[in-house]
Amino acid sequence: MSSAILPSEGRIVMVKEPVSGRFGVHKLMAHLTMNTYGTAWDGDETITLVTFNKKRTRMKILTADRFGITYSVRILNAGTFKVILGGELLCEHINKKTLENLIRYGTTAEL
């Protein structure tokens, strides 16, 4: 399920502060380009940006690569994503396995 939307290369960055649920692909790309989240993205490398809303019920995954942009939203029917969001640490680099766990199980922990 999730492997079709995840890139096989590039950085995966999880934003550690809540991002407005109203932000769409254009607004997220603008913030990525302006380095709002401290990603230092050069515009050429493949990067995946993972954001959560304040309630942690919605996760957005934006991947920019040389072919274009892939954007998907994961909304939980019940519960919350088990991530800690705070204003001090802007982003955290995670690996593909951690992101797959978030998509499938709502947590970064191994199950």
C-alpha positions in Angstrom: 0.0 0.0 0.0 2.4 2.7 1.2 5.4 1.7 -0.9 3.8 2.9 -4.1 3.8 6.5 -2.8 7.2 6.5 -1.1 10.3 7.3 -3.0 13.2 4.8 -3.2 15.8 7.6 -2.7 16.2 11.0 -1.1 15.7 12.5 2.3 12.5 12.0 4.4 11.9 14.9 6.8 9.2 14.9 9.4 8.1 18.4 10.5 7.9 18.4 14.3 5.5 21.3 14.7 1.8 21.2 13.8 1.0 22.4 10.3 -2.3 23.9 9.3 -4.7 21.2 7.9 -5.7 23.9 5.3 -2.2 23.8 3.7 -2.4 22.2 0.3 0.4 21.2 -2.1 1.1 24.7 -3.2 1.4 26.2 0.3 3.6 23.2 1.5 5.9 23.6 -1.6 6.2 27.3 -0.9 7.2 26.6 2.7 9.7 23.9 1.6 11.2 26.3 -1.0 11.5 29.2 1.6 13.1 26.8 4.1 10.4 27.5 6.7 10.9 24.1 8.2 14.7 24.2 8.2 15.2 21.5 5.6 17.8 23.3 3.5 16.3 21.9 0.3 18.2 22.9 -2.8 15.3 22.2 -5.2 17.1 19.4 -7.1 17.4 16.5 -4.6 14.5 14.2 -3.9 12.8 15.1 -0.6 9.8 13.8 1.2 8.1 16.2 3.7 5.8 14.7 6.3 3.5 17.0 8.3 0.7 16.6 10.9 -2.2 18.7 11.9 -2.4 20.0 15.5 -4.8 17.1 16.6 -2.4 14.5 15.0 -5.3 12.9 13.1 -4.1 13.9 9.6 -0.7 13.3 8.0 0.3 14.8 4.7 3.2 13.4 2.7 4.7 15.6 -0.1 7.5 14.2 -2.3 9.3 16.4 -4.7 11.6 14.7 -7.2 12.9 15.3 -10.7 9.6 14.1 -12.2 7.2 16.3 -10.2 5.3 16.3 -7.0 3.5 13.4 -5.2 1.0 14.5 -2.5 -1.0 12.3 -0.3 -3.1 12.6 2.9 -3.6 9.9 5.5 -6.6 10.6 7.8 -7.3 8.3 10.8 -10.8 7.2 11.4 -10.0 6.9 15.2 -7.1 7.8 17.4 -4.1 9.9 16.7 -0.7 9.5 15.1 1.8 8.7 17.9 4.3 11.4 17.3 5.4 14.2 19.6 5.0 17.7 18.1 6.7 20.7 19.6 7.8 24.1 18.5 11.5 23.9 19.4 12.6 21.1 17.0 11.5 22.1 13.5 12.3 18.9 11.6 13.6 15.4 12.1 15.1 13.1 9.5 13.5 9.7 9.5 14.0 6.6 7.4 11.6 4.9 5.0 10.7 2.1 7.5 9.7 4.7 10.1 7.5 6.4 7.6 5.9 3.1 6.6 5.1 2.4 10.2 3.5 5.8 10.6 1.3 5.2 7.5 0.3 1.7 8.4 0.1 1.8 12.2 0.1 5.4 13.2 3.3 5.2 15.2 7.0 5.3 14.6 7.6 2.3 16.8 8.4 -1.2 15.4 5.4 -3.5 15.8 
